[in-house]
Amino acid sequence: MKGFPYPGPALKLLLISFMALGLAACATVPGTGRSQLSLVGDSDLNAAAATQYREMLQKGPLSGDQKSTAMIKSAGARISRAAETYLKEHGLADEIPSYNWEFNLIESQDVNAFCMPGGKVAVYTGILPYCRDETGVAVIMGHEVAHAIAHHSRERASQQLMANVGGTLLGVGLGVGGASALTSDMAMAAYGLGSEVGILLPYSRAHESEADRIGLSLTAMAGYDPQAAVAFWERMSQASGKSGSDFLSTHPSDEKRIADIKKFLPEAEARYQQAKSAK
């Protein structure tokens, strides 16, 4: 069998540059201290998110339920203030101007909510029965805003960029090595699967758990009882009917998520007591 030749100087330089770029372009998630890849600029992501958000609102429809809309905006104002306080606590006050907070209720049966980079938040009416009240809304909104201030979208985009560059380098290496078309196709397929299962999916699950933890703190800092998060996710679990392994999933299993939230609660409870005593 023909061995794979040692890479030439040009390819070695590319590989070294690729690894150095990954090591140098790192940031730290506030509150958890986890190191994350940061290759993509926030300004570009925020601008793209703002454009997508405007287009979504134009298609709508926005909910005509004034009471529920007012509840969304009330919870949003409190959670966003908590998020800014959280950023200040972690020495990231300079990031606050990049968030242009906006909260809207969309008429849709989808059980969903999200926060885009830059603070553009949408809550679908389909999730309101599981929230039940403003505290439940604050739980899911705290989770979604946590994704934004933890820069999870930026990290996912950076990981995808690294994976794409890695695939390109692998293709170059296979070509230089004289690999057959079949060998190249198999190697590229294996690389794609390995990147998805070994890097992208696990980090997606890590992001969800991280957003749960930070979100609990934001909920508590905003003056809402973080204990409500357990009941909310239990209702969501019953609705989804999902359980078991979280392998090949972007989210943790319901059982693991709820167990982790219970572990995070003491930290959030301390913040909740501080928020109550400050009133």
N, C-alpha and C positions, 0 to 999 in steps of 0.2 A: 504494500500500500504506500502510495506516495505521501510523504510527510508534508505538513504545512511549513513552508519556509519561514525563517526568521524575518520579521518585518524590516523593511528598508528604512533609511534615515527619515524620509519624508513622512512615512506612516507613523514611525515612532514619535516624531515631533507632534503629529496630530493627536496621538493617544495621550501624550504627556500634557498637551494643551487642554484636551478634553477633561482629564482628571483634575488639572489645576483649576480650571474654570468651576467645576463642581465644588471643589473645596473652598474656593475663595468667595463664591456667591452664596453666602449663608446668612440667615437672619435667625432671631430667637423669638419664639412665641411668648407673648406676655402672659405671665401667670403660671405657665407650665414649664418654661425654660427649655422646651424642646427646640433643637436646631432644625431649621427648615431651609430648603433650597429656594433661592431668590434670584432668578435670572431675568424676570419680566418686570418692566416698570409699572408702578401703580397708576401713574397718570394715563397710560395707554389703556389699562384695564378699566379704570374708572370712566374714561370717556366712552369706551365701547359699551359699558354697562348702562350709562346714562341714555345713550341712543336707543339701546334695546328696550329699556324701561319705558321711554316715551312712546315707542312704537307699540308696546304692549298695552299701555293705557289708552292709546288711540283706538285699538281694537276692542278693548274692554270686554264686557261692560263693567263699569264701576258699579258697586252695589248701591241701590237706592235706599237701603235700610240706614236711616240717619243715626239711630241709636247705636247700632253695631259699628258703623263707621266712626262715630265719636269715640267708642270704646277702643278701637284700633289706634286711633290717633293719640288718645290719652296714654295708653300703655306704651306706644312708640316714643312719645316725648319723654316719659320717665326712663325707659330702657336706654334711649340714646344719651340722656344725661349721665346715666350710670356708666355707660360705655366710655364716655369722655373722661369721667372721673377715674375709671379703671386704667385708661391709657396714661393719665397723668401719674397715677401711682407707680407705674412701671417705666417712668422716664420717657414716655412717648407723646408728650404734649404737642410736639411739632407735627404729629400726624393728624391731629384733630381737624385742621382746616381742610383736609382732603375729603372729609365726610360731609356730604350735602344730604342730610337725612330727609327722607320722604316716606310716608306710610300711607298705603292705600288698600282698601278692601275691594277685591274683585269678585264679581258674581260668577261662581262656578261650583259645580258639584265636586270638583277635585279636592281631595283631602291633602292640602299642601300649603306651604308658606315658604318664602325664601328672602334672603337679603343679598343683593348684588354688591360687588365691590363699589365702594364709595357711599354706601348707606341707602341704597334704593330698595325699599322693603315692600313686598306684596303678600297679603294674606287672602286666601280664597275662602269664600263663605262655607265651603264644604267641610272645613276643619273646625268651624265654630261649635258644632254640637259636642265635639270632643274636648274643646276648651271649657265650655259651660259658662265661664264668667271671665272677668277681666284678668284675674290671677292666672287662669289657664292660658289666656292670650299672652300674658307676660312670659309664661314659661316657654312657649314655642318661639316667641319673638326674641327672648334672651338667647335661645339656642341659635337662631338664625343670624342675629347680629354678632354673636360670638364668632361665627364662621368668617364674618367680614373683618373684624378687628384682629383675628388670628391670621389673616391673609391666606386662607386656604385656597381661594381661587388662584391667587398668584403662585402658590406652591404647586398646585396641580398643573398649571400652564408651564411652569418651569420643569417639572418632572417629564411632561410630555415632550418638551423641547429637547431635554437631555436624551430621552429615549429615541427620539427621531435622529438626533446626531449620532447616537451610539449605533443605530441601525445602519446609518450611512457609512460610518467607519467600518462596521463589520462587512458591509458589501464591498467596500474598497479593499479590505484585507483579503476577502475571498477571491476577488478578481486578481489581486497581485499574486496570490498563492496558486493560481491556476485551477481553482476548484471547478468541478463540473456544474452544469446548470442544476442538476438534481440535488447535488450536495449543497449548493448555494441556496436553493429554494427551501430545503429542509432546515438549514442553519438559520435562515431568516425567519421561518415559521416558529422555530424553537425560541429564537430571541424575542419575537413578538409575544408569544405565550408567557415566556419567563418574565418579561417586563410587566405584563398585565397582572399575572398571579403573584409574582414575587415583589413588585414595587407599587404599582398603581392601586390595586385593590386593597392591600394592607394599609396603605397610607390613607385611603378613603375612609376605612373603618377607624383609623386613628384620629382622623379629622372629626368624625362624628362624636367619638368619645371626648375629644378635647373640647368640642363645642358644647357638649353636655356639661362639662365641668365649669368652663368659663361662663356659660349661659346661666347656670345656677347662681353664680356670684353676681351676675348682672341683675337677675331677677330679685335677689335678696337686697342688693344695694338700692334698687328702685323702690324698695318698700313692700314687695310682695313675698308671701310666705313660700320659700323654696320647697317645703314639704309637698306642695301641690304637684310638683314635677313627677313624683312617683305615681300618683293616681292618674295623671294625664297620660303617661306612657303605658300604664296598664290598660287604660281605655283604648289607646292606639293599638296595643298588642292584641287585645280581644277583637278589634275590628279587622286587623290584618290576617289573623289566623296563622301567622308565621311563627315557627319555632325551630330549634335544632341548630345545625351547624351554620356558621357564618362564612364558611369557605366559599369563594367565588361570589361574594356579596360585597356591595359597597358600604353596607351598614352592618353594625354588630347585630347579633341575634337579639331578640327582644329580652330574653332572660338575662343575657350579659349586660345589656344596656341598663336595665332596671337595677341589677346588682351593683353596677359601677356607680350609678346615680346615688344609691344609698351610701356608698363609700364616700362620695363627694359631699354629702349633705352637711356633715359637721362644719366644714369650712364655710359653706354658704350660710348655715344657721348662725354662725358667729357674726357674719356681715349683716344678717337680717336683724339681729338684736341691736347692733350698732345703729342701723338705719332707724329703728323704732325709737331708740333712746335719743336720737338727734332731732326728732320731731318737736 
